[in-house]
Amino acid sequence: MFTFTPLLGAQSSYSRASQSILELDGGIKILVDVGWDEKFNTLDLAELEKHIPTLSLILLTHATPAHIGALVHCCRTFPLFTQIPIYATNPVIAFGRTLLQDLYASAPLAATFLPKASVSEPGASSAGSATVSGGDTEAAGSASRILLQSPTAEEISRYFSLIQPLKYSQPHQPLPSPFSPPLNGLTLTAYNAGHTVGGTIWHIQHGLESIVYAVDWNQARESVVAGAAWFGGSGASGTEVIEQLRKPTALICSTTGGDKLAPSGGRKKRDDLLLDMIRSSLAKGGTVLIPTDTSARVLELAYALEHSWRDAANGDKEDVLQGAGLYLAGKKVTNTIRLARSMLEWMDENIVREFEAAESADVTNGQRTGGQDKSTSKGGGPFTFKHLKIIERKKRLEKLLAEPGPKVILASDTSMDWGFSKHALRQVAEGPNNLLLMTESFRKDMQTQESKPSQSSATIGSMIWQWYEERRDGVALEKGSDGEHIEQETLETAADALDDGSSSTTSEDSDPEHQGRALNFSASLAHATRSKLAVSDEDLGINILLRRKNVYDYDVRGKKGRERMFPYVAPRKKGDEYGEFIRPEDLVSDGEDADVAAESEDEVEGQSFEGPAKVVYNTQTITINARIAFIDFMGLHDKRSLEMLIPLIQPQKLILVGGMKEETSALAAECQKLLTVKLGATVSDPAFDSAAIIFTPANREVIDASVDTNAWNVKLSNTLVRRLNWQHVRSLGVVALTAQLRGPEPAEIGDVETSGKKMKQLKDEAASSAVAPELGQADTKIIDKVEVYPLLDTLPASMAAGTRSMARPLHVGDLRLADLRKLMQSAGHTAEFRGEGTLLIDKSVAVRKSGTGKIEIEATAQSSLGRPSGRGLGSFLAVKKKIYEGLAVVAGS
């Protein structure tokens, strides 16, 4: 049995968040993804809360808000959530942690509002408020507008430490949650999905069910992210889908982009269009703002732009990129880049080659310079940025935007509802020479007249995308150098999208006292102070009393050695043979020193703020004079890849989720035709509708996608078991038998009646006693329901002679050509792959395996003779022998 229930993301016109429930035989429930959108509405999690007490395990696919955004909220709000095993790849764990740390640090609304029930009723819980109906919860939130305390970075790290990491292509049998039934041999295997580093296609094997969960994948190779592993991963050149992902009983696939074709030219054409748009704006002295995510697709953009700046520095001196700055703005981007350097093995193989080349260049340059000047000999690795500068402070971003000159800023987030992209939009929008370059599209249904959202519910990104698509103001289009139409728009938004809590800023650049070297001294001092603040409290230990402001207590219980003593740093005078070093901070004027200290103190207070907070909404109007453009950097499948791969996968059942209604319906109709043609039927054939079973469920709709098989549970008699001769095929036992089916034995029926009487007696006692209802329910679960199965027994002697099977023996199993190659090489034969899926043995025998699993052998006449050395059989007979040894021979019994 297999049922599928999409909680979020199926035919959704307002959100890309993804949550799905997979229920297997025996009550096993698997939650795939814990997505959330930029509105952070707790009503979206109400349906998920109902399933938490019955979940067996959780799987995560991508480190994006649409797939992992609500993980920390569920861990904090629902007590049982942390007891459920969670599985993901290492990059999803690492980048997901930095994503949510940036999310909660940049978007206060992600902490959600304090429920009205918690204010009016002392005993009410915040978890139960999620299940309140929509109108009541919205009214409660608008009435109180009191935010809950955001989780700290340490708390987020603790939740992510509960996730168990997995590697690609390694089967794993997970452990169930404490309140889950046994998993009965369920096996998980992760495969590369493309789209993001560490993104996963999940293969779930349980009994006869073989389920492939593939949502948001990309077959095309990119600069950083390798293509999906349908054909074997990076470097593979096969034309058939790998065995593990071929012919599943159910394929769950996303439909995002199913109605669009990728632009011709591939990745190179896309990058060239991006650079052409950037150059056209930089040539006019403008600023280019590129909203992006925090830790997923930002790696692809940062890599492409950094290497473009490197090429410009080594190329034409008149290139406009040489005089422009390149910046990456986000509160946790330093951690993201540091993690990317340690995740190279999860990226495209070209990244690994570039890293190895940079390392060898470092060694060569180090030998030439004698290792004296390591800074100049440092090579340029894939994520060792020479031109891309990191910005993690809001005030530094404001200063950068106030400075004249061309620049390119990558800022989080794509929705422009939170993060540095929201703050940068204000100043970038005013300049006519500036460019707002979007890299992700938004849902089209948000722009229809029927479902047109109010300004308070629409995100800034969706409104700008609406104007970019419709061009409703009729502004004359400006054609760029690359032929892309760019326009100007006027933006009027609600303040919840543009309010950052403080509208007053001070400019230090206009202060006449900040001149000459003193300005450099103060800047270096502020930078040193900020570097100290980047260290976590756990790393500081007892030194937190010295390094953190307003910290006076430290728990020494359970500590040893110097961790129990108050820290003391002895002042040391640094110098050389010429004397003591000059300290720049001693030369800064008193007024400037006070300003630097105040700035650092403001930043400390902003990060360590604790206590109640109330949301205040204001309305502002922004005039967008900047140009608007779009380049598709989403890294998702398109119509061509979907229509090409789904027939090659050959699923028995296809479930389409993750897209809008129009996309899903169009792809379902096309796949119906493609899968039917693959099976050999025609449109006029009566079996057309049943040839390919396709489901297009809506949110919260339960569909039954169980495998179609004639299988029943029976009980074998002891006499029959003793006569069986089992043949083992990998982890399965196979046997063919001839027997008779009888009803259950009388003793079993009596046991069932006895257990039924005991259960009824226990229920009567629980109802009549004064024990609490919870105890009564616990007692009734002690006695499980006894299953009664029909009995399979041997045939009588009079019937056995007439029904003996005279069929030829069956060869059961699935022999892989790679395994056959190893077997033949170990037996002294030469074996190598030639062409597409052909194994050539001793240069005379060719072995092929068709898509249906049929093994074909072609050989010359000489190959059937003995080997020249006189040892063993000929190549043809040796190959047949090894093939039969790899299969189980099952004969009738």
KOLKOL-869675 format. One record per residue (C-alpha): residue in three letters; z, x, y. Coordinates in steps of 0.05 Angstrom, whole numbers, padded with zeros to 5 digits, always signed. Layout:
BEGIN
ALAZXY...
//
This chain:
BEGIN
MET+00000+00000+00000PHE-00017+00024+00070THR-00009-00015+00135PHE-00024+00010+00205THR+00007-00015+00270PRO-00012+00014+00337LEU+00045+00006+00386LEU+00008+00037+00445GLY-00062+00063+00458ALA-00105+00012+00420GLN-00157-00022+00464SER-00113-00007+00523SER-00141-00015+00593TYR-00081+00012+00631SER-00051+00070+00592ARG-00072+00129+00549ALA-00003+00133+00516SER-00007+00136+00440GLN+00044+00110+00389SER+00027+00088+00318ILE+00066+00066+00257LEU+00040+00082+00187GLU+00076+00046+00131LEU+00065+00068+00059ASP+00085+00043-00009GLY+00161+00041-00020GLY+00179+00026+00052ILE+00160+00095+00079LYS+00147+00091+00155ILE+00115+00147+00195LEU+00113+00148+00271VAL+00055+00188+00298ASP+00065+00209+00372VAL+00116+00186+00423GLY+00071+00179+00483TRP+00086+00153+00553ASP+00045+00143+00616GLU+00058+00163+00688LYS+00092+00096+00704PHE+00152+00112+00658ASN+00162+00039+00642THR+00217+00029+00589LEU+00184-00036+00567ASP+00130+00006+00534LEU+00184+00033+00487ALA+00215-00034+00469GLU+00172-00044+00407LEU+00185+00027+00384GLU+00260+00016+00389LYS+00256-00039+00336HIS+00225+00009+00285ILE+00272+00068+00295PRO+00325+00047+00242THR+00270+00045+00189LEU+00230+00108+00206SER+00223+00163+00153LEU+00193+00218+00196ILE+00155+00232+00261LEU+00091+00271+00272LEU+00066+00299+00339THR-00008+00315+00353HIS-00015+00344+00423ALA+00029+00372+00478THR+00007+00321+00531PRO+00046+00264+00563ALA+00003+00213+00527HIS+00027+00240+00460ILE+00096+00269+00472GLY+00120+00242+00540ALA+00175+00196+00514LEU+00206+00244+00463VAL+00265+00267+00506HIS+00278+00196+00532CYS+00281+00169+00460CYS+00328+00226+00439ARG+00375+00211+00497THR+00372+00135+00494PHE+00367+00117+00419PRO+00424+00149+00378LEU+00387+00147+00311PHE+00325+00182+00339THR+00353+00252+00332GLN+00367+00241+00259ILE+00293+00231+00242PRO+00255+00294+00220ILE+00200+00312+00269TYR+00141+00357+00251ALA+00090+00392+00296THR+00055+00459+00303ASN+00088+00516+00341PRO+00044+00510+00404VAL+00058+00435+00409ILE+00132+00450+00406ALA+00130+00507+00457PHE+00081+00476+00507GLY+00112+00407+00498ARG+00179+00436+00519THR+00152+00466+00583LEU+00113+00402+00597LEU+00174+00358+00595GLN+00216+00408+00634ASP+00164+00407+00689LEU+00158+00331+00684TYR+00232+00317+00694ALA+00238+00371+00748SER+00179+00343+00787ALA+00182+00267+00774PRO+00251+00237+00786LEU+00225+00168+00763ALA+00218+00196+00693ALA+00294+00192+00686THR+00286+00115+00691PHE+00330+00067+00729LEU+00401+00048+00713PRO+00397-00021+00680LYS+00428-00079+00718ALA+00469-00097+00656SER+00503-00029+00659VAL+00526-00043+00730SER+00549-00115+00721GLU+00576-00110+00649PRO+00621-00050+00632GLY+00607-00055+00558ALA+00531-00059+00563SER+00490-00001+00537SER+00428+00029+00569ALA+00392+00029+00502GLY+00395-00045+00495SER+00365-00056+00563ALA+00298-00033+00539THR+00290-00096+00498VAL+00300-00144+00556SER+00240-00185+00575GLY+00193-00158+00628GLY+00213-00199+00688ASP+00287-00189+00679THR+00281-00113+00672GLU+00235-00106+00731ALA+00282-00147+00773ALA+00341-00106+00750GLY+00305-00041+00766SER+00284-00064+00835ALA+00353-00091+00850SER+00393-00029+00833ARG+00341+00027+00843ILE+00394+00076+00818LEU+00365+00132+00776LEU+00396+00158+00713GLN+00413+00232+00710SER+00352+00273+00690PRO+00360+00316+00628THR+00371+00390+00641ALA+00325+00445+00616GLU+00377+00465+00564GLU+00382+00393+00539ILE+00306+00388+00532SER+00305+00455+00495ARG+00359+00429+00448TYR+00318+00367+00430PHE+00255+00408+00417SER+00295+00456+00372LEU+00302+00397+00324ILE+00226+00396+00312GLN+00205+00431+00248PRO+00143+00476+00258LEU+00084+00475+00211LYS+00022+00519+00204TYR-00050+00498+00196SER-00078+00483+00126GLN-00011+00491+00091PRO+00011+00429+00051HIS+00084+00411+00063GLN+00129+00360+00030PRO+00175+00335+00085LEU+00247+00311+00080PRO+00262+00238+00097SER+00311+00213+00148PRO+00382+00193+00123PHE+00364+00119+00126SER+00295+00125+00094PRO+00275+00111+00022PRO+00251+00170-00020LEU+00183+00198+00000ASN+00160+00205-00073GLY+00117+00267-00065LEU+00087+00252+00003THR+00048+00313+00028LEU+00031+00331+00100THR-00024+00380+00121ALA-00041+00399+00192TYR-00111+00418+00214ASN-00138+00442+00281ALA-00160+00384+00325GLY-00187+00423+00384HIS-00174+00391+00453THR-00109+00430+00462VAL-00078+00493+00433GLY-00042+00472+00370GLY-00071+00402+00371THR-00068+00371+00302ILE-00108+00328+00255TRP-00058+00302+00203HIS-00076+00292+00130ILE-00025+00249+00093GLN-00027+00245+00018HIS+00017+00194-00018GLY-00001+00170-00087LEU-00073+00143-00085GLU-00072+00140-00009SER-00108+00196+00028ILE-00101+00184+00103VAL-00132+00226+00159TYR-00102+00215+00228ALA-00150+00244+00279VAL-00137+00222+00351ASP-00163+00262+00411TRP-00202+00317+00377ASN-00260+00360+00401GLN-00313+00390+00355ALA-00343+00437+00408ARG-00315+00507+00416GLU-00288+00525+00484SER-00265+00588+00518VAL-00192+00582+00495VAL-00189+00524+00446ALA-00225+00529+00380GLY-00265+00470+00353ALA-00236+00419+00305ALA-00230+00440+00232TRP-00277+00387+00203PHE-00324+00442+00178GLY-00271+00494+00165GLY-00248+00516+00234SER-00269+00574+00279GLY-00324+00617+00251ALA-00344+00568+00196SER-00418+00551+00189GLY-00416+00495+00138THR-00455+00431+00143GLU-00407+00389+00101VAL-00337+00367+00119ILE-00284+00406+00081GLU-00258+00375+00017GLN-00188+00360+00043LEU-00215+00316+00099ARG-00274+00286+00063LYS-00275+00215+00034PRO-00205+00193+00055THR-00181+00124+00037ALA-00169+00112+00112LEU-00192+00149+00174ILE-00155+00135+00239CYS-00199+00158+00296SER-00196+00152+00372THR-00254+00122+00411THR-00243+00153+00479GLY-00311+00174+00505GLY-00346+00137+00449ASP-00396+00107+00499LYS-00414+00172+00535LEU-00458+00231+00518ALA-00437+00301+00535PRO-00480+00334+00589SER-00534+00380+00563GLY-00522+00455+00567GLY-00453+00455+00535ARG-00395+00495+00560LYS-00436+00545+00601LYS-00469+00489+00640ARG-00402+00456+00653ASP-00371+00521+00679ASP-00431+00535+00723LEU-00426+00465+00755LEU-00352+00477+00767LEU-00365+00544+00802ASP-00423+00516+00843MET-00378+00461+00871ILE-00323+00510+00886ARG-00370+00559+00921SER-00400+00504+00964SER-00330+00488+00991LEU-00305+00559+00997ALA-00367+00580+01036LYS-00345+00532+01091GLY-00274+00559+01091GLY-00246+00499+01055THR-00191+00489+01003VAL-00206+00464+00933LEU-00152+00423+00899ILE-00159+00415+00823PRO-00106+00368+00793THR-00091+00388+00721ASP-00036+00382+00669THR+00021+00430+00659SER+00011+00463+00592ALA-00051+00436+00555ARG-00119+00435+00589VAL-00094+00480+00645LEU-00103+00540+00600GLU-00178+00527+00595LEU-00185+00519+00670ALA-00142+00579+00687TYR-00180+00624+00638ALA-00248+00602+00663LEU-00231+00612+00737GLU-00195+00678+00727HIS-00254+00708+00690SER-00302+00682+00743TRP-00261+00718+00796ARG-00262+00781+00754ASP-00338+00777+00748ALA-00344+00766+00823ALA-00299+00826+00837ASN-00344+00871+00795GLY-00409+00840+00817ASP-00444+00821+00882LYS-00403+00839+00943GLU-00428+00778+00980ASP-00398+00730+00929VAL-00355+00680+00965LEU-00303+00683+00909GLN-00282+00754+00929GLY-00251+00730+00995ALA-00218+00668+00966GLY-00149+00661+00936LEU-00136+00631+00867TYR-00069+00597+00854LEU-00035+00559+00798ALA+00021+00513+00823GLY+00074+00482+00778LYS+00148+00488+00767LYS+00142+00516+00697VAL+00074+00550+00696THR+00105+00619+00688ASN+00134+00597+00621THR+00067+00566+00602ILE+00029+00630+00614ARG+00082+00671+00578LEU+00078+00626+00518ALA+00002+00628+00519ARG+00004+00704+00510SER+00045+00695+00447MET+00000+00640+00417LEU-00066+00678+00413GLU-00072+00667+00338TRP-00076+00592+00351MET-00135+00600+00399ASP-00209+00614+00390GLU-00227+00679+00355ASN-00260+00706+00418ILE-00192+00705+00452VAL-00164+00749+00397ARG-00223+00798+00403GLU-00213+00802+00478PHE-00139+00816+00469GLU-00153+00871+00418ALA-00206+00902+00464ALA-00156+00901+00522GLU-00103+00934+00479SER-00150+00989+00457ALA-00170+01000+00529ASP-00097+01007+00549VAL-00086+01059+00495THR-00147+01099+00517ASN-00128+01097+00590GLY-00057+01115+00573GLN-00080+01177+00536ARG-00124+01198+00595THR-00068+01190+00647GLY-00014+01218+00601GLY+00024+01153+00605GLN+00048+01168+00676ASP+00016+01109+00713LYS+00020+01049+00667SER+00008+00999+00722THR-00062+01025+00739SER-00082+01034+00666LYS-00062+00964+00647GLY-00122+00928+00617GLY-00143+00857+00630GLY-00122+00814+00572PRO-00143+00741+00565PHE-00079+00716+00600THR-00061+00777+00640PHE-00082+00748+00706LYS-00104+00796+00761HIS-00130+00744+00811LEU-00093+00680+00793LYS-00026+00677+00829ILE+00033+00634+00806ILE+00069+00585+00853GLU+00133+00552+00828ARG+00166+00533+00894LYS+00147+00475+00938LYS+00161+00512+01003ARG+00115+00568+00982LEU+00061+00517+00968GLU+00070+00487+01037LYS+00064+00556+01069LEU+00001+00570+01029LEU-00031+00505+01050ALA-00014+00520+01123GLU-00049+00588+01120PRO-00123+00588+01140GLY-00177+00614+01094PRO-00213+00592+01031LYS-00171+00581+00969VAL-00171+00545+00902ILE-00106+00512+00878LEU-00094+00487+00807ALA-00035+00438+00812SER+00000+00391+00765ASP-00009+00333+00750THR-00076+00299+00738SER-00048+00231+00758MET-00028+00259+00826ASP+00033+00213+00820TRP+00081+00271+00812GLY+00081+00347+00815PHE+00051+00395+00865SER-00017+00359+00865LYS+00016+00300+00901HIS+00045+00345+00955ALA-00019+00385+00964LEU-00062+00323+00970ARG-00035+00306+01038GLN-00060+00369+01072VAL-00123+00379+01030ALA-00146+00308+01044GLU-00150+00318+01119GLY-00201+00375+01120PRO-00275+00355+01118ASN-00292+00422+01086ASN-00241+00414+01030LEU-00257+00389+00960LEU-00216+00346+00913LEU-00243+00364+00844MET-00221+00318+00788THR-00227+00342+00716GLU-00205+00279+00679SER-00230+00208+00685PHE-00187+00146+00689ARG-00191+00079+00654LYS-00247+00035+00679ASP-00212-00030+00664MET-00163-00015+00720GLN-00220-00026+00769THR-00242-00096+00747GLN-00227-00154+00793GLU-00189-00192+00740SER-00141-00136+00724LYS-00142-00100+00790PRO-00073-00071+00800SER-00032-00075+00862GLN-00023-00013+00904SER+00049-00007+00880SER+00028-00003+00806ALA-00036+00038+00812THR-00032+00114+00810ILE-00064+00155+00864GLY-00112+00186+00813SER-00136+00119+00789MET-00149+00094+00860ILE-00188+00156+00878TRP-00228+00150+00814GLN-00241+00077+00830TRP-00272+00097+00896TYR-00310+00154+00865GLU-00341+00106+00814GLU-00355+00046+00857ARG-00366+00078+00926ARG-00343+00011+00953ASP-00340+00034+01026GLY-00414+00051+01027VAL-00403+00119+01057ALA-00466+00162+01056LEU-00467+00210+00998GLU-00471+00284+01008LYS-00511+00323+00957GLY-00482+00390+00937SER-00520+00453+00919ASP-00515+00434+00846GLY-00543+00364+00855GLU-00476+00330+00846HIS-00464+00271+00893ILE-00400+00279+00932GLU-00371+00228+00981GLN-00315+00217+01031GLU-00264+00162+01025THR-00204+00134+01061LEU-00141+00128+01020GLU-00085+00080+01033THR-00028+00083+00983ALA+00042+00058+00971ALA+00098+00105+00987ASP+00124+00110+00917ALA+00062+00151+00903LEU+00068+00196+00963ASP+00142+00196+00979ASP+00174+00262+00960GLY+00243+00247+00989SER+00235+00289+01052SER+00181+00284+01105SER+00209+00337+01152THR+00188+00410+01144THR+00200+00472+01187SER+00148+00525+01199GLU+00173+00596+01198ASP+00104+00624+01213SER+00110+00603+01286ASP+00177+00637+01296PRO+00167+00697+01342GLU+00225+00734+01309HIS+00188+00738+01242GLN+00143+00796+01260GLY+00126+00864+01231ARG+00164+00895+01174ALA+00223+00848+01180LEU+00179+00791+01155ASN+00159+00832+01094PHE+00232+00851+01081SER+00254+00778+01084ALA+00197+00756+01039SER+00215+00809+00987LEU+00288+00790+00991ALA+00273+00716+00980HIS+00228+00734+00922ALA+00283+00776+00890THR+00332+00719+00898ARG+00283+00670+00866SER+00272+00717+00808LYS+00346+00716+00794LEU+00346+00641+00794ALA+00293+00639+00739VAL+00344+00664+00688SER+00377+00608+00648ASP+00452+00596+00647GLU+00455+00614+00573ASP+00424+00682+00586LEU+00473+00697+00642GLY+00535+00684+00601ILE+00599+00704+00638ASN+00556+00734+00694ILE+00542+00662+00717LEU+00605+00669+00759LEU+00570+00722+00800ARG+00498+00701+00798ARG+00505+00626+00810LYS+00530+00594+00874ASN+00586+00544+00872VAL+00604+00561+00800TYR+00677+00579+00790ASP+00694+00560+00718TYR+00671+00589+00652ASP+00693+00566+00583VAL+00717+00628+00544ARG+00740+00590+00482GLY+00707+00620+00421LYS+00681+00680+00461LYS+00695+00752+00444GLY+00696+00819+00480ARG+00669+00823+00551GLU+00652+00748+00549ARG+00728+00735+00558MET+00736+00780+00618PHE+00719+00765+00691PRO+00655+00803+00707TYR+00656+00861+00755VAL+00596+00900+00778ALA+00613+00968+00804PRO+00572+00985+00866ARG+00526+01043+00852LYS+00489+01082+00905LYS+00418+01096+00886GLY+00380+01155+00912ASP+00342+01218+00897GLU+00342+01291+00920TYR+00323+01268+00990GLY+00382+01222+00998GLU+00404+01150+00989PHE+00352+01095+00985ILE+00344+01050+01045ARG+00361+00977+01032PRO+00312+00931+01069GLU+00364+00875+01074ASP+00408+00919+01117LEU+00353+00924+01169VAL+00340+00849+01175SER+00366+00816+01238ASP+00425+00768+01233GLY+00384+00706+01250GLU+00330+00723+01200ASP+00382+00739+01146ALA+00414+00671+01157ASP+00347+00636+01150VAL+00332+00671+01084ALA+00401+00654+01057ALA+00393+00582+01079GLU+00326+00577+01045SER+00353+00606+00980GLU+00413+00561+00983ASP+00369+00499+00993GLU+00329+00518+00931VAL+00392+00527+00890GLU+00420+00460+00912GLY+00353+00426+00897GLN+00352+00452+00826SER+00425+00442+00808PHE+00432+00372+00839GLU+00477+00327+00799GLY+00502+00257+00814PRO+00475+00188+00828ALA+00409+00180+00864LYS+00376+00119+00894VAL+00301+00110+00902VAL+00275+00093+00971TYR+00203+00070+00979ASN+00162+00083+01042THR+00090+00068+01059GLN+00043+00121+01086THR-00030+00121+01103ILE-00073+00182+01089THR-00145+00191+01112ILE-00186+00229+01061ASN-00239+00268+01097ALA-00247+00316+01039ARG-00303+00311+00989ILE-00291+00282+00920ALA-00324+00307+00856PHE-00315+00304+00781ILE-00327+00354+00725ASP-00310+00334+00654PHE-00257+00384+00630MET-00222+00335+00584GLY-00245+00370+00520LEU-00254+00306+00479HIS-00306+00282+00430ASP-00366+00244+00456LYS-00412+00191+00427ARG-00457+00242+00392SER-00401+00278+00356LEU-00368+00213+00334GLU-00432+00184+00307MET-00449+00249+00272LEU-00382+00264+00239ILE-00357+00196+00217PRO-00414+00186+00167LEU-00403+00257+00141ILE-00329+00244+00131GLN-00347+00181+00091PRO-00281+00143+00097GLN-00268+00082+00054LYS-00236+00048+00114LEU-00243+00065+00187ILE-00189+00048+00239LEU-00210+00056+00312VAL-00155+00065+00365GLY-00142+00104+00428GLY-00197+00075+00473MET-00214+00016+00516LYS-00240-00049+00487GLU-00313-00037+00506GLU-00312+00033+00477THR-00279+00010+00412SER-00326-00048+00402ALA-00389-00008+00415LEU-00368+00049+00368ALA-00347+00000+00314ALA-00416-00033+00314GLU-00452+00033+00311CYS-00407+00061+00256GLN-00418-00002+00215LYS-00493+00013+00214LEU-00485+00087+00202LEU-00436+00080+00144THR-00477+00025+00112VAL-00540+00067+00115LYS-00501+00125+00085LEU-00483+00081+00025GLY-00556+00060+00016ALA-00551-00012+00040THR-00594-00046+00092VAL-00576-00093+00149SER-00607-00152+00111ASP-00567-00135+00048PRO-00513-00187+00033ALA-00465-00129+00020PHE-00475-00102+00091ASP-00409-00127+00118SER-00369-00103+00058ALA-00403-00035+00052ALA-00360-00004+00107ILE-00293-00034+00126ILE-00277-00021+00200PHE-00213-00044+00236THR-00205-00048+00311PRO-00132-00069+00320ALA-00099-00086+00386ASN-00030-00063+00405ARG+00025-00087+00358GLU-00026-00116+00309VAL-00011-00101+00236ILE-00071-00087+00191ASP-00072-00076+00116ALA-00116-00016+00100SER-00092-00004+00028VAL-00137+00032-00020ASP-00181-00014-00063THR-00162+00003-00134ASN-00145-00032-00199ALA-00076-00001-00210TRP-00013-00034-00236ASN+00057-00011-00253VAL+00073-00017-00328LYS+00127+00010-00374LEU+00107+00053-00433SER+00141+00043-00500ASN+00175+00102-00533THR+00126+00100-00592LEU+00066+00105-00545VAL+00096+00161-00504ARG+00106+00205-00566ARG+00031+00199-00583LEU+00004+00217-00514ASN-00029+00285-00504TRP-00025+00298-00429GLN-00076+00342-00393HIS-00053+00373-00327VAL-00099+00375-00266ARG-00063+00412-00211SER-00001+00370-00198LEU-00024+00308-00236GLY-00021+00290-00309VAL-00081+00253-00340VAL-00088+00219-00407ALA-00136+00167-00436LEU-00106+00115-00483THR-00119+00050-00519ALA-00059+00003-00523GLN-00038-00069-00518LEU-00001-00102-00461ARG+00061-00144-00475GLY+00113-00179-00434PRO+00179-00147-00416GLU+00231-00139-00471PRO+00285-00193-00477ALA+00340-00142-00464GLU+00311-00127-00395ILE+00307-00201-00377GLY+00380-00208-00396ASP+00399-00149-00353VAL+00362-00180-00294GLU+00399-00246-00303THR+00466-00210-00308SER+00453-00170-00245GLY+00431-00234-00209LYS+00496-00268-00227LYS+00536-00208-00203MET+00499-00207-00137LYS+00510-00282-00127GLN+00584-00273-00143LEU+00590-00216-00092LYS+00556-00258-00039ASP+00603-00316-00052GLU+00664-00271-00047ALA+00638-00239+00017ALA+00626-00307+00049SER+00695-00334+00030SER+00734-00272+00047ALA+00759-00254+00117VAL+00726-00186+00115ALA+00681-00166+00174PRO+00608-00185+00166GLU+00588-00112+00167LEU+00630-00097+00105GLY+00602-00156+00069GLN+00531-00133+00082ALA+00547-00064+00058ASP+00575-00090-00008THR+00513-00131-00024LYS+00471-00068-00020ILE+00508-00034-00077ILE+00468-00071-00131ASP+00394-00060-00123LYS+00342-00109-00147VAL+00320-00093-00217GLU+00244-00088-00224VAL+00213-00119-00287TYR+00148-00088-00312PRO+00103-00109-00370LEU+00106-00064-00431LEU+00048-00022-00457ASP+00053-00009-00532THR+00012+00020-00589LEU-00039-00022-00625PRO-00024-00048-00695ALA-00057-00011-00752SER-00104-00070-00765MET-00131-00068-00694ALA-00132+00007-00683ALA-00191+00019-00730GLY-00235-00032-00696THR-00220-00012-00625ARG-00222+00064-00631SER-00261+00093-00573MET-00325+00129-00592ALA-00340+00152-00521ARG-00353+00224-00503PRO-00294+00264-00474LEU-00285+00260-00399HIS-00279+00321-00354VAL-00228+00306-00301GLY-00214+00349-00240ASP-00243+00377-00176LEU-00264+00450-00182ARG-00275+00487-00117LEU-00330+00538-00112ALA-00283+00587-00079ASP-00237+00584-00140LEU-00296+00592-00187ARG-00318+00654-00148LYS-00249+00686-00158LEU-00250+00669-00232MET-00318+00699-00243GLN-00301+00762-00204SER-00237+00771-00244ALA-00279+00766-00308GLY-00324+00823-00286HIS-00382+00783-00257THR-00412+00791-00188ALA-00405+00727-00147GLU-00422+00715-00074PHE-00439+00656-00030ARG-00512+00650-00009GLY-00540+00598+00039GLU-00504+00533+00050GLY-00453+00520-00005THR-00489+00559-00060LEU-00451+00608-00105LEU-00496+00662-00136ILE-00468+00695-00199ASP-00498+00759-00227LYS-00559+00746-00183SER-00585+00698-00236VAL-00541+00635-00237ALA-00535+00589-00177VAL-00478+00538-00174ARG-00478+00481-00124LYS-00430+00424-00111SER-00457+00359-00082GLY-00420+00314-00034THR-00401+00267-00092GLY-00366+00324-00130LYS-00422+00336-00180ILE-00431+00409-00201GLU-00502+00433-00211ILE-00521+00498-00247GLU-00588+00532-00242ALA-00604+00595-00282THR-00661+00638-00307ALA-00678+00643-00381GLN-00652+00714-00385SER-00583+00693-00360SER-00569+00655-00425LEU-00575+00720-00466GLY-00519+00770-00478ARG-00497+00817-00423PRO-00532+00885-00421SER-00469+00922-00438GLY-00461+00881-00501ARG-00394+00852-00478GLY-00383+00777-00475LEU-00430+00719-00465GLY-00490+00713-00419SER-00479+00694-00346PHE-00500+00621-00356LEU-00453+00609-00415ALA-00397+00647-00380VAL-00403+00603-00319LYS-00402+00539-00361LYS-00340+00564-00398LYS-00302+00578-00334ILE-00321+00511-00305TYR-00295+00475-00367GLU-00231+00516-00365GLY-00219+00491-00294LEU-00226+00418-00315ALA-00182+00374-00359VAL-00217+00347-00421VAL-00192+00276-00433ALA-00210+00241-00498GLY-00193+00171-00520SER-00130+00163-00561
//
